[in-house]
Amino acid sequence: MAARLVNQGHSTCVAAAALLGISDDSITRARMILDKGTPEEIAAVEDGRLSVRTAVNVITCRNTSIVGKKNHIKRSISSLGKNPERIAKMRRDNAIWRDLREALLALTSLPLPSDVARVIKSRDRTGIVKSKLHNAKQWLEEFAKCRED
């Protein structure tokens, strides 16, 4: 919806994102789906049967040839001095950064703690919050300490 508003010139990416309470990146991904997705993919995203991120991954995989991937890998290795340890470390670091970024975005986009606590009381029958909250708190405290050092 937001990508269509931007495409039709009714709004800017930032304004549309603010209006709908989503990120600019979400609009960029949605725009990619509208531009490069099949009618079936677009319909699936609009109906909620397919997430925007999954649709983008499908489109990206389809539009990237295997030959292009092989050439890209060769260029990357040669431009990094053919150092497989460095490449592996960069990939691990990128995965860590991606996971941390997604977790922080998810955590900071939650509703008020009092609202979440109310929902948990009625829905957390398996005790997952109790079992994970302590570990999450410890992890965040250790992370904050390491970051200060």
C-alpha positions in Angstrom: 0.0 0.0 0.0 2.7 2.5 1.0 4.9 1.6 -2.0 1.9 2.2 -4.3 1.4 5.7 -2.7 5.0 6.5 -3.3 4.9 5.1 -6.9 1.8 7.2 -7.7 3.5 10.4 -6.4 1.1 10.9 -3.5 3.7 10.7 -0.8 7.4 10.4 -0.2 8.9 7.2 1.1 9.5 8.8 4.5 6.0 10.3 4.8 4.4 7.0 3.7 6.5 5.1 6.3 5.6 7.5 9.1 1.9 7.4 8.1 1.8 3.6 8.3 4.2 3.2 11.1 6.7 1.1 9.1 10.3 1.6 8.1 11.6 3.2 4.9 13.3 -0.2 4.2 9.9 -1.9 4.2 8.7 0.5 1.6 11.8 -0.1 -0.5 11.3 -3.8 -0.3 7.6 -3.5 -1.2 8.5 -1.3 -4.1 10.9 -4.1 -5.3 8.0 -6.6 -5.1 5.8 -4.3 -7.2 8.5 -3.7 -9.7 10.0 -7.2 -10.1 7.5 -9.6 -8.5 5.1 -11.8 -10.4 1.3 -11.1 -10.1 1.0 -14.2 -7.9 3.8 -12.9 -5.5 2.3 -9.5 -5.3 -1.2 -11.0 -4.5 0.3 -13.3 -1.9 2.0 -10.4 -0.1 -1.1 -8.3 -0.2 -3.2 -11.2 1.2 -0.7 -11.8 3.9 0.2 -15.3 2.7 3.8 -14.3 2.0 5.9 -11.9 4.0 7.6 -8.9 2.3 11.0 -10.2 3.3 10.4 -13.7 2.0 9.0 -12.3 -1.3 12.1 -10.1 -1.7 14.3 -13.2 -1.1 12.5 -15.2 -3.7 12.7 -12.4 -6.3 16.4 -11.8 -5.5 17.2 -15.5 -5.9 15.3 -15.7 -9.1 16.9 -12.6 -10.6 20.5 -13.7 -9.7 22.0 -16.2 -12.0 24.3 -19.0 -10.7 27.0 -17.8 -13.1 26.7 -14.3 -11.6 27.1 -15.7 -8.1 30.2 -17.7 -9.0 31.8 -14.6 -10.6 30.8 -12.5 -7.6 32.4 -15.0 -5.2 35.6 -15.1 -7.3 35.8 -11.3 -7.3 35.2 -11.1 -3.6 37.9 -13.6 -2.7 40.5 -12.0 -5.0 39.6 -8.5 -3.8 40.2 -9.6 -0.2 43.5 -11.2 -1.0 42.2 -14.8 -1.2 42.1 -15.0 2.6 39.4 -17.6 3.4 39.7 -17.0 7.2 39.0 -13.3 6.7 36.1 -14.0 4.5 34.7 -16.5 7.0 35.1 -13.9 9.8 33.4 -11.2 7.8 30.5 -13.5 7.0 30.1 -14.4 10.7 30.3 -10.7 11.7 27.7 -9.8 9.1 25.4 -12.5 10.4 25.8 -11.4 14.0 25.2 -7.8 13.0 22.1 -8.7 11.0 20.7 -10.8 13.9 21.4 -8.1 16.5 19.9 -5.4 14.3 16.7 -7.4 13.7 16.5 -8.2 17.4 16.9 -4.6 18.6 14.4 -3.4 16.0 11.9 -6.0 17.1 12.5 -5.3 20.8 12.2 -1.5 20.5 9.0 -1.8 18.4 7.1 -3.6 21.1 4.1 -1.9 22.7 4.4 -0.5 26.2 5.8 -3.0 28.8 2.5 -2.8 30.8 0.5 -3.8 27.7 2.9 -6.7 27.0 2.8 -7.9 30.6 -1.0 -7.9 30.5 -1.0 -10.1 27.3 1.6 -12.4 28.8 -0.5 -13.1 31.8 -3.3 -14.4 29.7 -1.3 -16.2 26.9 2.0 -17.5 28.2 0.8 -20.9 29.2 4.1 -22.7 28.3 6.2 -20.3 30.4 8.5 -19.3 27.6 8.7 -15.7 28.9 9.8 -16.8 32.3 12.4 -19.2 31.0 13.8 -16.7 28.4 13.5 -13.4 30.1 16.2 -14.0 32.7 18.6 -15.1 30.0 17.8 -12.1 27.9 18.3 -9.7 30.8 21.7 -11.3 31.6 22.7 -11.1 27.9 21.7 -7.5 27.6 23.6 -6.6 30.8 26.7 -8.4 29.7 26.4 -6.8 26.2 26.1 -3.3 27.7 29.2 -4.0 29.9 31.3 -5.2 27.0 30.2 -2.3 24.9 31.4 0.2 27.5 34.8 -1.5 27.6 
